[in-house]
Amino acid sequence: MEIEFNPNRAAASATRQPVAKSAAPAPRQDSASLEQTGALMSAIDGIPLVRPEKVDGARVAISGANYPPDAMLKAVASLFAENIR
């Protein structure tokens, strides 16, 4: 017995029901509004690159005798020891 297979031929079936076509989706808009670019750029320019209060806090921390803290040194040493190959 030989079975012929033709993928281009629709199978005849009594249970087949017609499928209603759905409405095509609206085309996407692939554009951006750049009207607020100037305002965003001026807001970005107003942000300071350096925060003086953080710099002063770091200076105070590293000038102390307890910097870096022993717990931090032990944690870093443990990480090194675990990852040595």
GIJO-V734013 format. One record per residue. RES is the residue in one small letter. BURIAL is I if it has 9 or more other C-alpha atoms within 8 Angstrom, else O. D_CENTER is the distance of its C-alpha to the mean C-alpha in whole Angstrom. Layout:
RES;BURIAL;D_CENTER + RES;BURIAL;D_CENTER
This chain:
m;O;58 + e;O;55 + i;O;52 + e;O;51 + f;O;47 + n;O;46 + p;O;43 + n;O;44 + r;O;46 + a;O;45 + a;O;47 + a;O;49 + s;O;49 + a;O;50 + t;O;47 + r;O;45 + q;O;44 + p;O;43 + v;O;39 + a;O;39 + k;O;37 + s;O;34 + a;O;33 + a;O;31 + p;O;28 + a;O;28 + p;O;26 + r;O;23 + q;O;23 + d;O;21 + s;O;22 + a;O;20 + s;O;22 + l;O;23 + e;O;25 + q;O;24 + t;O;23 + g;O;26 + a;O;25 + l;O;22 + m;O;23 + s;O;26 + a;O;24 + i;O;22 + d;O;25 + g;O;26 + i;O;24 + p;O;26 + l;O;24 + v;O;26 + r;O;27 + p;O;30 + e;O;31 + k;O;28 + v;I;30 + d;O;33 + g;O;32 + a;O;31 + r;O;34 + v;O;36 + a;O;34 + i;I;35 + s;O;38 + g;O;39 + a;O;41 + n;O;38 + y;O;35 + p;O;33 + p;O;34 + d;O;36 + a;O;33 + m;O;30 + l;I;33 + k;O;33 + a;O;30 + v;O;29 + a;O;32 + s;O;31 + l;O;28 + f;O;30 + a;O;32 + e;O;30 + n;O;28 + i;O;31 + r;O;32
